[in-house]
Amino acid sequence: MTQGNFQEEREPRLFRSILPTTPDRAIRDVLAGFALAAMNVPQALGYTRIAGTPVVTGLYTLLLPLVAFAAFGSSRYLVVAADSATAAVLAGGLSGMAPIASSHYVALAGMVALLAAAFLLVARMFELGFLADFLSETVLVGFLTGVGFQVGIAMLGEMLGITVTSPSTVEQLVAVVRGLPSAQLLTLCVAAAVVAIVLVLHRIAPRLPGPLFAVVGAIAASAAFDFSGHGIALIQPIVGGLPPFGLPDIGVKEILPLIPVAASCFLVIVAQSAATARAYAWRHRETLDENTDLLGLSAANVVAALSGTFVVNGSPTQTAMVESSGGTSQLAQLATAALVAVVLVFLTGPLHYLPRCALAAIVFTIAVGLIDVRGLREILAESPGEFRLALLTAATVVFVGVEQGILLAIALSLLRHVRHSYRPHTAVLVEHDGHWQPIPAVPGALTAPGVVVFQFGADLFYANADRFAAAVRGLVGAEAAPVKWLILDAGAITSIDYSASRVLADLQQELVSHGTSLVLVHAEASLLSDLQRHRLSEIIGTDHIFETLREALAAINGHLLSAIPTPEPAEARRDR
């Protein structure tokens, strides 16, 4: 590949999250977009209750922000629109600054979105998309499973006609259980019918947008049989028309108090969007550019601010909606935006007939699909320890919150890596039928009489250096099997820090005193550079460093290595 072609590939492209596509995939994406609109329009209206903004602003989040992320983002699946987490952060920060749902409140919400967009743009400039790399597949399974339980429980009250006001998942479940005697039978029947339609169509005709048919059927039945008159709650009526366009009308002095609110939204957006986009990219084996997604998220929040709505975020629930409807690219989100524009101009009236329980039932089926039982079983079968991490992540999402679950997922992923580096795999290599095989690195283990080939499976740094030294001492200190040559297979050791270099220098002197020579093999260029910088090449001896194990063994058998050096006093080494 020429340099020019490479640069051309690296240049950002508009709508890269759509291409390549085919006519069949495009049709499927458009249908998925219509299904997403049918499911998401009422849900977006519900988010306005959390955010404290007028009802119509929920529809605005499904218009220009979707187009902006489709144009500038990289994720083919991530839906960027209103989300409960950022809506809650917004309401908590603005509740004391202006009357709820007032024009000034909306202007303040728009400025928060604009400030969050600025933070996201700075994050893109510094390429902070790597934060998503700290989410392992294990905790992603746990994260999505936790979101499934959280959303599913939140929908139970609406499906049963029981009033639930608490934002806590546990309290919501308790309220539903206590309210079972007062559950409304007709509401439950409508919700059950919607769930049945979605599940049956998914079973017999998975390519058909079952949720779309269920929502349209629920609206038609509601209008025909007067659901409202029979006690079945409907969504509130909304005022139609395209959104206004312009900068939020607030004073310069009002911006400063909004910065902490915007920073909190920024953290939630980065963490939740990265977690969701990475989860679906991993599930579908798609490539993902997290830094490009940061640019897409920034653009989405800019147009959200300019079109009179509040901060938008990558939503795991809505992303699951479009995936379950058959969407495979951002073309589905563009179809959603187009349909929402039509709804805003012409069809706001019929939406009033949509039963709230039908919406809850649709979201409930999506939530059930997020619970990855198969993935959890596979993790449990292969790694019980990682299974516990996945469960802990899921439990944190359910009992504490989505954003806390994401932060815990990042922390657990990092701790898992640190734990592996702190207690890496170790082995003694022995030759069997021409192949090298690992055996436990226990005292008395030998590769050959007087020779131990020791394998250490991580970089050497301050935390694991003493464990490395203890393992070596255990191997060479066995009286029944004296070791003359200790060959360190350094293939997995790419670096060594200052603290570990001092431990290795002291260990080398101990080995010399014990009559054991240290030999290194498979040292990469980065490790050789560290050895030279820390003067370990001089201490070990350059003639004791080989590219391959075969070369080292040949040198030992041919007695081509220099004699064991005389131990250097520790004081002299410290004075150098």
C-alpha positions in Angstrom: 0.0 0.0 0.0 1.4 3.4 -0.9 1.7 6.2 1.5 -0.8 8.3 -0.4 -3.4 5.5 -0.2 -2.7 5.0 3.5 -3.2 8.7 4.2 -6.4 8.6 2.1 -7.7 5.8 4.2 -6.9 7.6 7.4 -8.7 10.8 6.4 -12.1 11.1 8.1 -15.1 10.3 5.9 -18.6 11.6 6.3 -21.2 8.8 7.0 -18.5 6.1 7.3 -20.8 4.4 9.7 -23.2 3.5 6.8 -20.9 2.3 4.1 -20.4 -0.2 2.7 -24.0 -1.3 2.3 -26.2 -3.3 -0.2 -29.8 -2.8 -1.3 -31.0 -5.6 0.9 -29.2 -4.2 4.0 -30.4 -0.7 3.2 -34.0 -1.8 3.1 -33.5 -3.7 6.3 -31.9 -0.7 8.0 -34.7 1.6 6.9 -37.3 -0.8 8.4 -35.3 -1.0 11.5 -35.2 2.8 11.7 -38.9 3.0 11.4 -39.2 0.4 14.2 -36.8 2.4 16.3 -38.8 5.6 15.8 -42.0 3.8 16.7 -40.4 2.5 19.9 -38.3 5.5 20.7 -40.6 8.4 20.2 -42.7 7.7 23.3 -39.6 6.8 25.3 -37.9 10.1 24.3 -41.0 11.9 25.6 -40.6 10.1 28.9 -37.0 11.3 29.2 -38.2 14.9 29.2 -39.9 14.2 32.5 -36.5 13.2 33.9 -34.7 16.2 32.3 -37.4 18.7 33.3 -37.8 20.0 29.7 -41.0 20.4 27.6 -42.3 17.2 26.1 -41.6 18.1 22.5 -37.9 18.4 23.2 -37.8 14.6 23.5 -38.7 14.4 19.8 -36.0 17.0 19.0 -33.3 14.6 20.4 -34.3 12.1 17.7 -33.9 14.5 14.8 -30.6 16.4 14.2 -28.5 14.6 16.8 -29.0 11.3 15.0 -28.0 12.8 11.7 -24.9 14.5 13.2 -23.6 11.3 14.8 -24.3 9.3 11.6 -22.3 11.8 9.7 -19.2 12.1 12.0 -19.2 8.9 14.2 -17.8 5.5 13.4 -20.1 3.1 15.3 -22.6 1.4 13.1 -24.9 0.6 15.9 -24.7 3.3 18.6 -27.9 5.3 19.0 -27.1 8.8 20.2 -30.2 10.5 21.6 -31.9 11.3 24.9 -30.8 9.1 27.8 -31.9 8.7 31.4 -28.5 9.0 32.9 -27.6 12.3 31.4 -31.1 13.6 31.8 -30.9 12.9 35.5 -27.5 14.7 35.8 -29.0 17.6 33.9 -32.0 17.9 36.1 -30.0 17.7 39.2 -27.7 20.5 38.1 -30.4 22.9 36.7 -33.3 22.4 39.1 -32.3 25.5 41.2 -31.4 27.8 38.3 -34.7 28.2 36.5 -38.3 27.0 36.7 -38.8 23.5 35.3 -39.8 23.4 31.6 -39.5 27.2 31.2 -37.9 28.8 28.2 -34.9 29.9 30.4 -34.5 26.3 31.7 -34.4 25.0 28.1 -31.8 27.6 27.2 -29.7 26.5 30.2 -30.1 22.9 29.1 -29.0 23.8 25.6 -25.8 25.5 26.9 -25.0 22.5 29.0 -25.2 20.4 25.8 -22.9 23.0 24.0 -20.4 22.9 26.9 -20.4 19.0 26.9 -19.8 19.2 23.1 -16.7 21.3 23.8 -15.4 18.8 26.3 -16.0 16.0 23.9 -14.1 17.9 21.1 -11.1 18.4 23.5 -11.2 14.7 24.3 -11.1 14.0 20.6 -8.1 16.3 20.1 -6.3 14.4 22.9 -7.5 11.1 21.5 -9.1 9.9 24.8 -11.1 7.3 23.0 -8.6 4.8 24.3 -10.7 4.8 27.5 -12.9 2.1 25.9 -9.9 -0.2 25.7 -10.1 -0.6 29.4 -13.4 -2.5 29.1 -12.8 -6.2 28.8 -15.3 -8.6 27.1 -16.2 -10.1 30.5 -17.3 -6.9 32.1 -19.1 -5.8 28.9 -21.3 -8.9 29.2 -22.0 -8.0 32.8 -22.7 -4.4 31.9 -25.3 -5.2 29.3 -26.9 -7.8 31.5 -27.1 -5.3 34.3 -28.7 -2.8 32.0 -31.2 -5.4 30.9 -32.3 -6.1 34.5 -32.4 -2.4 35.4 -34.6 -1.4 32.4 -36.8 -4.5 32.6 -37.6 -3.8 36.3 -38.3 -0.1 35.5 -40.9 -1.1 32.9 -42.9 -3.5 35.2 -44.9 -0.7 36.9 -46.1 0.7 33.6 -47.0 -2.8 32.3 -49.1 -3.5 35.4 -50.7 -0.1 35.7 -48.9 0.4 39.1 -47.6 3.9 40.0 -43.8 3.8 40.7 -42.0 7.0 41.4 -38.6 5.9 42.8 -35.5 6.1 40.6 -33.9 3.2 42.5 -34.2 -0.2 40.8 -34.6 -2.0 44.2 -37.3 0.4 45.3 -39.0 0.1 42.0 -39.2 -3.7 42.4 -40.4 -3.4 45.9 -43.1 -1.0 44.9 -44.3 -3.3 42.1 -44.5 -6.3 44.4 -46.5 -4.3 47.0 -48.8 -2.9 44.3 -49.7 -6.2 42.7 -53.1 -6.4 44.4 -54.0 -3.1 42.7 -52.7 -4.0 39.3 -55.0 -3.1 36.4 -56.0 -6.2 34.5 -56.8 -4.4 31.1 -53.4 -2.7 31.2 -51.7 -6.0 31.9 -53.5 -7.6 29.0 -52.5 -4.9 26.5 -48.9 -5.2 27.7 -48.9 -9.0 27.5 -50.4 -8.8 24.0 -47.6 -6.5 22.8 -44.9 -8.8 24.4 -46.6 -11.8 22.7 -46.6 -10.1 19.2 -43.0 -9.1 19.5 -41.8 -12.5 20.7 -43.9 -14.5 18.2 -42.9 -12.4 15.2 -39.3 -12.6 16.3 -39.7 -16.4 16.5 -41.5 -17.0 13.2 -40.4 -14.0 11.1 -37.3 -12.4 12.7 -36.7 -10.1 9.8 -40.1 -8.4 10.3 -40.1 -5.3 12.6 -42.3 -6.9 15.3 -42.2 -3.9 17.6 -43.4 -1.6 14.8 -46.4 -3.8 14.2 -47.1 -4.0 18.0 -47.0 -0.2 18.4 -49.1 0.5 15.3 -51.6 -2.1 16.5 -51.7 -0.7 20.0 -52.4 2.8 18.6 -55.2 1.6 16.3 -56.8 -0.5 19.1 -56.6 2.4 21.5 -58.3 4.7 19.1 -61.0 2.1 18.1 -61.9 0.9 21.6 -61.3 4.0 23.7 -58.5 2.6 25.9 -58.4 5.9 27.8 -62.1 5.6 28.8 -61.4 2.1 30.2 -58.6 3.3 32.5 -55.6 2.5 30.3 -53.1 5.4 30.5 -52.0 7.1 27.3 -49.0 9.3 26.6 -49.5 13.0 26.8 -50.4 15.1 23.7 -47.6 17.1 22.2 -47.4 20.2 20.0 -46.0 19.6 16.5 -43.6 21.5 14.2 -39.9 21.5 13.4 -37.5 22.7 16.2 -36.2 26.2 16.3 -32.5 26.7 15.4 -30.1 29.1 17.2 -27.7 29.5 20.1 -29.1 29.2 23.6 -30.2 32.7 24.9 -28.4 33.0 28.2 -26.0 35.5 29.7 -22.2 35.1 29.9 -22.3 35.1 33.7 -24.6 32.1 33.7 -22.2 29.9 31.8 -19.7 29.4 34.7 -22.2 27.5 37.0 -23.0 25.2 34.1 -19.5 24.0 33.6 -19.6 21.3 36.5 -23.0 20.1 35.1 -21.5 19.8 31.6 -18.4 18.1 33.0 -20.6 15.5 34.8 -22.6 14.9 31.6 -19.3 14.6 29.6 -18.0 11.8 31.9 -21.3 9.9 31.6 -21.3 10.3 27.8 -17.8 9.1 27.4 -18.1 6.1 29.7 -21.6 5.0 28.6 -21.2 5.6 24.9 -17.8 3.9 24.8 -19.1 0.9 26.8 -22.2 0.6 24.5 -20.3 1.1 21.2 -17.6 -1.3 22.2 -20.1 -3.9 23.3 -21.9 -4.0 20.0 -18.7 -3.8 17.9 -17.5 -6.8 19.9 -20.8 -8.6 19.5 -20.8 -8.1 15.7 -17.1 -8.3 15.1 -17.1 -4.7 13.7 -14.2 -2.3 13.7 -14.5 0.8 15.9 -12.7 4.1 16.2 -13.5 5.5 19.6 -11.8 8.9 18.8 -14.0 9.3 15.7 -17.0 8.5 17.9 -16.0 11.4 20.3 -16.2 13.7 17.3 -19.6 12.3 16.4 -20.8 12.7 20.0 -19.6 16.3 20.0 -21.4 17.1 16.8 -24.6 15.5 18.1 -24.5 17.7 21.2 -23.8 20.8 19.2 -26.9 20.4 17.0 -28.9 19.4 20.1 -28.0 22.7 21.7 -28.8 24.6 18.5 -32.1 22.9 18.0 -33.6 23.6 21.4 -33.2 20.3 23.2 -30.9 18.9 25.9 -27.7 16.8 26.1 -27.7 13.5 24.1 -25.8 10.4 24.9 -25.1 6.9 23.5 -27.9 4.8 24.9 -27.6 1.0 25.5 -31.4 0.6 25.5 -32.0 2.4 22.2 -29.0 0.7 20.6 -30.4 -2.6 21.6 -33.7 -1.5 20.1 -32.3 -0.8 16.6 -30.2 -4.0 16.7 -33.1 -6.2 17.6 -35.1 -4.6 14.8 -32.5 -5.7 12.3 -30.5 -2.5 11.9 -26.8 -2.9 10.8 -25.7 0.7 10.3 -26.4 4.3 11.0 -28.8 4.3 8.0 -31.3 3.0 10.5 -30.8 6.1 12.6 -31.2 8.4 9.6 -34.5 6.7 8.8 -35.5 7.3 12.4 -34.7 11.0 12.1 -36.6 11.3 8.8 -39.7 9.6 10.3 -39.5 11.8 13.4 -39.5 14.9 11.1 -42.6 13.6 9.5 -44.2 12.9 12.9 -43.3 16.4 14.1 -44.9 18.1 11.1 -48.0 15.8 10.4 -48.5 13.0 13.0 -48.3 14.3 16.5 -52.0 13.8 17.0 -52.2 9.9 16.6 -49.3 9.5 19.1 -51.6 10.5 21.9 -53.4 7.1 21.5 -50.3 5.1 22.3 -50.9 3.3 25.6 -48.0 3.8 28.1 -48.1 0.1 28.9 -47.5 -0.8 25.3 -44.4 1.3 25.2 -43.2 -0.3 28.5 -43.8 -3.8 27.0 -41.7 -3.0 23.9 -38.8 -1.7 26.1 -39.2 -4.7 28.4 -38.7 -7.2 25.5 -35.5 -5.3 24.5 -34.3 -5.4 28.1 -34.7 -9.1 28.2 -32.6 -9.4 25.1 -29.8 -7.6 26.8 -29.5 -10.3 29.5 -26.7 -12.4 28.0 -27.3 -15.8 29.6 -25.3 -17.6 27.0 -22.4 -15.3 27.4 -22.4 -15.7 31.2 -22.5 -19.5 30.8 -19.5 -19.5 28.5 -17.6 -17.3 30.9 -18.5 -19.5 33.9 -17.4 -22.6 32.0 -14.0 -21.2 31.1 -13.2 -18.7 33.9 -15.2 -18.7 37.2 -13.2 -15.8 38.4 -14.1 -13.6 35.4 -17.7 -14.8 35.8 -17.7 -13.3 39.3 -16.4 -10.0 37.8 -19.3 -10.0 35.3 -21.9 -10.6 38.0 -20.4 -7.9 40.2 -20.6 -5.4 37.2 -24.2 -6.4 36.5 -25.1 -6.1 40.2 -23.6 -2.6 40.4 -25.6 -1.4 37.4 -28.8 -2.8 38.9 -28.3 -1.7 42.5 -26.3 1.5 42.1 -26.5 2.9 38.6 -25.4 2.6 35.0 -22.6 5.2 35.2 -21.3 3.6 38.4 -21.5 0.2 36.7 -19.4 1.5 33.8 -16.8 3.0 36.1 -16.6 -0.2 38.0 -16.3 -2.2 34.8 -13.3 -0.1 33.8 -11.8 -0.5 37.3 -12.3 -4.3 37.3 -10.8 -4.6 33.9 -7.7 -2.7 35.0 -7.5 -4.6 38.2 -7.7 -7.9 36.3 -4.8 -6.8 34.1 -2.8 -5.6 37.1 -3.5 -8.9 38.9 -2.3 -10.9 35.9 0.9 -8.8 35.7 1.4 -9.1 39.5 0.9 -12.8 39.5 1.7 -13.9 36.0 2.0 -17.4 34.6 5.4 -19.0 35.4 6.8 -22.3 34.2 9.9 -24.4 33.7 10.3 -25.6 30.1 11.2 -29.2 29.3 11.8 -30.8 26.0 9.6 -33.7 25.0 9.7 -35.4 21.6 11.3 -32.3 20.1 8.8 -29.8 21.5 9.1 -27.5 24.5 6.4 -28.1 27.2 5.8 -26.1 30.4 5.8 -27.7 33.9 5.1 -26.0 37.2 7.9 -23.8 38.4 8.5 -25.5 41.7 11.7 -26.2 43.6 13.5 -29.2 42.1 12.1 -28.7 38.6 14.8 -29.0 36.0 15.0 -28.7 32.2 18.1 -30.8 32.1 20.7 -31.7 34.7 22.0 -28.4 36.1 19.9 -26.4 33.8 16.6 -24.6 34.3 14.7 -22.7 31.6 12.4 -20.4 33.5 9.5 -18.6 31.8 7.9 -15.5 33.3 4.7 -14.3 31.7 4.7 -10.5 32.3 6.8 -7.3 32.3 9.0 -6.8 35.3 8.0 -3.9 37.4 8.1 -2.7 41.0 5.1 -4.8 42.1 6.1 -8.2 40.8 9.9 -8.0 40.9 10.1 -9.6 44.4 7.8 -12.4 43.3 10.0 -13.0 40.3 13.1 -13.1 42.6 11.4 -15.4 45.0 10.5 -17.8 42.2 14.0 -17.8 40.9 15.5 -18.4 44.4 13.1 -21.3 44.9 14.3 -22.9 41.7 18.0 -22.5 42.2 18.0 -23.2 46.0 16.9 -26.8 45.9 19.7 -28.8 47.4 18.6 -32.1 45.7 18.9 -30.5 42.3 21.7 -27.9 42.1 21.3 -25.4 39.2 24.4 -24.2 37.3 22.6 -22.4 34.5 19.3 -20.5 34.9 18.0 -19.5 31.4 15.3 -16.8 31.6 12.9 -17.0 28.7 12.1 -13.3 28.4 9.7 -13.5 25.5 6.8 -12.0 27.5 9.0 -9.4 29.2 8.9 -6.3 27.1 10.1 -3.8 29.7 11.7 -3.5 33.1 11.4 -0.4 35.3 14.0 1.0 37.7 12.8 -0.8 40.8 12.7 -4.1 39.1 16.2 -3.5 37.6 17.6 -3.1 41.1 16.0 -6.3 42.2 17.4 -8.1 39.2 20.9 -6.7 39.8 20.8 -7.9 43.4 19.4 -11.3 42.3 22.2 -11.7 39.8 24.8 -11.3 42.6 23.0 -13.9 44.6 23.0 -16.3 41.7 26.8 -15.7 41.2 27.4 -16.4 44.9 25.3 -19.6 44.6 27.4 -20.7 41.6 24.6 -20.1 39.1 24.9 -18.2 35.8 22.0 -16.2 34.5 21.3 -16.4 30.7 18.6 -14.5 28.8 16.8 -15.6 25.6 14.1 -14.1 23.4 14.7 -10.6 24.7 12.9 -8.0 22.4 14.5 -4.7 21.4 12.5 -2.8 24.0 13.8 -5.0 26.8 17.4 -4.9 25.5 17.1 -1.1 25.6 16.0 -1.2 29.2 18.7 -3.6 30.1 21.3 -1.3 28.7 19.8 1.8 30.3 19.8 0.2 33.7 23.3 -1.3 33.1 22.0 -4.8 33.5 23.7 -5.8 30.3 27.0 -5.2 32.0 26.0 -7.0 35.1 24.6 -10.1 33.3 27.1 -10.0 30.5 26.3 -9.4 26.8 27.6 -12.9 26.0 24.9 -14.3 28.2 22.1 -12.9 26.1 20.8 -14.9 23.1 18.1 -14.6 20.5 17.0 -18.3 20.8 16.9 -21.0 23.3 18.7 -23.4 21.0 21.6 -21.0 20.7 21.9 -20.6 24.5 21.8 -24.4 25.1 24.4 -24.9 22.4 26.7 -22.4 24.0 26.2 -24.0 27.4 26.9 -27.5 26.1 30.0 -26.2 24.2 31.2 -24.2 27.2 31.4 -21.1 25.1 30.1 -18.8 27.8 32.5 -16.7 30.0 33.3 -17.7 33.5 31.0 -16.7 36.3 31.9 -13.2 37.3 33.0 -12.3 40.8 30.2 -10.9 42.9 30.4 -7.1 43.1 29.8 -5.5 46.5 26.4 -3.9 46.8 28.0 -0.7 48.0 30.0 -0.4 44.9 27.0 -1.0 42.7 25.1 1.7 44.6 28.0 4.2 44.2 28.1 3.8 40.4 
